[in-house]
Amino acid sequence: MIDNSIRTDLFSPTKLGEIELSNRIVMAPLTRGRTNEDGVQNELNATYYVQRVSAGLIISEATNISAQGRGYAMTPGIWTEDQVAGWKKVTDAIHVAGGKIVMQLWHVGRFSHVDLQPNREAPVAPSVIETDGNVFTNRGIERASIPRALGTNEIPYIIEQYRHAAECAKRAGFDGVEVHSANNYLLEQFLRDSTNHRTDQYGGSIENRARLILEVVDAVTHIWGGGRVGIRLSPVTTEIGNTPLDSNVMTTYSYLIQQLNKFKLAYLHFVEGTMGKNRDIPEGINLDALRSLFDGAYIGNNNYDLEMAISRRAEGKVDAIAFGRPFISNPDLVERLRYGIELVDANNDAYYGNGAKGYTDWLKANP
């Protein structure tokens, strides 16, 4: 078998901020829909993550920061003590096995349904703009409910949700956190002028539309320190819900990234292209140019294979590479990539729900 580490440093130790990694292969956040109705993790979840512990860093599945931030049934949370205890089972098991894991902090914004919201209230968003996106409730797939616009006086409460979740993640034993500001969930809804039509200090100019993200990052880094906080951005994805791009992607995201530098974050994590679909980049947009504005480490993500990972790493365009769906059916993905072992493809039916089936029953190869 060929050991690919001879011609690449993908399998060598590295560091993202203050987080030490055994290799440059990152497990991307993967929503799997396997908690209980209260969003509490259990022993099955711990088994799943430990099976994939050879990743240099695991980024947890997107985790709701509050009951209001929830948009999909059976997804985990990090705002109650039971949720903290459930996640502690996962992090303890990962650390015993020698791995590292950060939590992705998630507020879905307008991508929710009244059935998932406290007191069946409307989901919140920067503006009252309906989406054609669907969400998963206890009754199945349903069209997202029409959101209501957050009042200016409610914004501090949103920031406090992130701060509290970051503090809970620390008590749950994580090695850091990732602020989910991608895939057109709440924070990116505020950033893009296609989804933010506000006229207060959180709307209008680029500076105003970026304000909430920067205030959230400020709150989270006060808990963790910048060296254990990452952020995920998706400048050109239209997912979730076929969301239009910002009218000036380069200017908007350039401003945001340059402002993020003051926090000395552990890493910037980009969705390069349209999440889960393709790596097509619209004319006039240069993601590598945006990445070059960031002072810290960079994680590339979206439809990578081994050859692309080796090539972009050799060119100095990435510091680490996040693989998502391949980790579902290849718990030993790092070993398979390193030794040239064929990958197993997962059927879409295995992605969500169904307990252990399609979750912890994938076999490892023998290198």
Secondary structure, 3 states (H helix, E strand, C coil): CCCHHHCCCCCCCEEECCEEECCCEEECCCCCCCCCCCCCCCHHHHHHHHHCCCCCEEECCCEECCCCCCCCCCCCECCCHHHHHHHHHHHHHHHHCCCCEEEEEECCCCCCCHHHCHHHCCCEECCCCCCCCEEEECCEEEECCCCEECCHHHHHHHHHHHHHHHHHHHHCCCCCEEEEECCCCHHHHHHCCCCCCCCCCCCCCHHHHHHHHHHHHHHHHHHHCHHHEEEEECCCCCCCCCCCCCCCHHHHHHHHHHHHHHHCCCEEEEECCECCCECCCCCCCCHHHHHHCCCCEEEEECCCCHHHHHHHHHCCCCCEEEECCHHHHCCCHHHHHHHCCCCCCCCHHHCCCCCCCCCCCCCCCCC
